[in-house]
Amino acid sequence: MFISTAVVSTDAAARYAKQLLAHLGRKAGVEPVDGDPDAGRLTLSAGTAIVRPRADHLLLEARADDAESLALVEDVLGRHLERFGARRELTVSWQRDAPADA
């Protein structure tokens, strides 16, 4: 399993999380995340994504079976969030973990 995370600084994390989950959830569907009522899990064709709003940032997590699929999940989340937050100049920088199988 390949995993990456991004911490996006913003004072409007709840609004961006809701917008991102609603937009991508139209095709992928959104599932709740246990213990985190404001978060949501998206199941995309390439992998899964978790969006967690916090007081001063948005925490994004991408998971996939291989590096190529992980890049697709990162791209979908990052591209949409950066477009939604263009006025506030939001940027998404991913940090990849070592593969869980390694």
N, C-alpha and C positions, 0 to 999 in steps of 0.2 A: 504494500500500500504506500502510495506517495502522498505526502501531505505538505501543504504550504499555508502560511498565515500572512495576513496583512493587517496592520493597525493604521487606521485612517483618522487623523485628528480632525474633529469637527464638533461644534457645539450643537449641532442639529442631528445627532446620530439616530435618534428615534425616528425622525422624519425620513431620513435617507434609507434606513432599514425598511420601513414600511413601504416606501416607494419602490425600492429594489425588489423586495419580496412580492409585492403586488404585480409588478411588471413581469418579472421572470416566472412567477408562479402561474401566470395564465397558461403557459405551455407546460411547465414542469410540475406544478402543484407544490404546495407548501405544507410541510409537516411541522408540528410543534417540537420544541427541544425541551426535554425533561428538565425541570428545575429552573427554566429561564423563559418566563411567559412572553417576553418581548422578542425573543429570538425565533428564527425559522430555518428549516432545512429544506433545500431544494434538491431534487433528484434530476440531474441533467443527463443527456445521453452519454457524455464522456465521464461523468463522475458525480460527486455530491458537493454541495456548498452549504455552509452554515453562516448565517448573518446574525451577529449579536451586537445590539446597540448598548453603549455604556455612556456614562455622564459626559465624557469629553472626547470620546472616540468611537469608531465603529470597528468591530473585530470581525474580520472575514477569515473563513477557513475553507480551503479547497482540498478535496480528496479524490484520488483516482488510482486505477490499477497500474498505470505506467506513466512515464514522464511526459509523453506526447499528449495523453488525455488530460493530465494535470494542467498542462499549458493551455489547453482549450477551456477548462473550467476557470482558470485564472483570467484568461482573456475575456470571457463572457462577463464575469463579475466586475472586473476592473474597468472594462470599457463602458459598461452601462453606468456604474457609479460615477466615473469621471465625467460622463456626459450629463448626468443629473446634477452633479455638483460643479459644473463648469464655471458658474458665476463666482463661486467661492474658491475656485482653483484647487479642488480636491485632487489628490494624486494617490494612486495605489501602488505600493512597492511590496512585492511578495518576498517572503523569506521561506525557503524550502528546507524541510527537515530531511534527515537521512531516511532512505526508504526503510519501512518497517521490516522488510525481509532481509536486509543487509546484515 
